[in-house]
């Protein structure tokens, strides 16, 4: 079976989208290319003989948006003419971007295509935690009437609270814009200061320890890097107020999940919302999933859907296909994360 159709570009996709769908998305732009495009979807990285042949023949690679199929150093070095790895998500920690750079292969993500969606998710779960929405719904559904009990536990507004944003990239900025409308005090921590944004959005910069000590709501919006891996551990959680809540729609490994589970169980903090996990799916024995199953803590767990609205998925596909086309036309891709272009 030939790896590549003669006289055609070959797009190798590790995402589970059907090849015919990817072809259909490219088809309206066929006239902008000098030849036709063949699409191969392949996810069995254990079949190295077939995989290496595909990597050798591919002109562009579409990464796996589920992040289940890694792109390893060995795979990068098997690429011979790949012009771009287009990753259809914000995260790219399953790709060896350094090895790709060494081979001269740019890796691009979706930029801010899902920033608004993640920001809205962050606001949604913060409000739900502050107002104890899950407990109120569940107990009322069961026929109970815990009105006074929930009020005694505490039901809080965002107004007048301090919201700490960790990571002022595209998503962090969208969160700040929305939090501003609630008349909250906004502080942020990032490895870079953004003084123009401080003025524009009414933000104050704070070192991470100070942010954790003073914030009522802490939301995390950083990529997973060696510097951010487990940046929130037991030490950091113990700095937070016992009335504070933590929201993580970033990456699971940014937080020490065992420490967060203890923080919730032992009441170091008042609540948390988690959309991402160090392994996905996390399984029933994951410490946070086990806690959530108890139902007696102020904990929201969701299946990595913070950035997955219908609108954002359309934008993600649009950005990914645009980058594929740019690469096939010999143009510079956008949102490259591993090398200058």
Secondary structure, DSSP 8 states (H G I E B T S, - for coil): --SS-TTSEEEEE-SSS-HHHHHHHHHTTGGGSSS-EEEEE---TT-HHHHHHHHHH-SEEE--TTS-S-B-HHHHHH-SS--EEE-SSS--TTB-HHHHHHTT-EEE--TTTTHHHHHHHHHHHHHHHHTTHHHHHHHHHTT---HHHHHHH----STT-EEEEE--SHHHHHHHHHHHTTT-EEEEE-SS--HHHHHHHTEEE--HHHHHHH-SEEEE-----TTTTT-B-HHHHHHS-TT-EEEE-S-GGGB-HHHHHHHHHTTSSSEEEE---SSSS--TTSHHHHHHHH--SSEEE-SS-TT--HHHHHHHHHHHHHHHHHHHTT---SSB-SS--
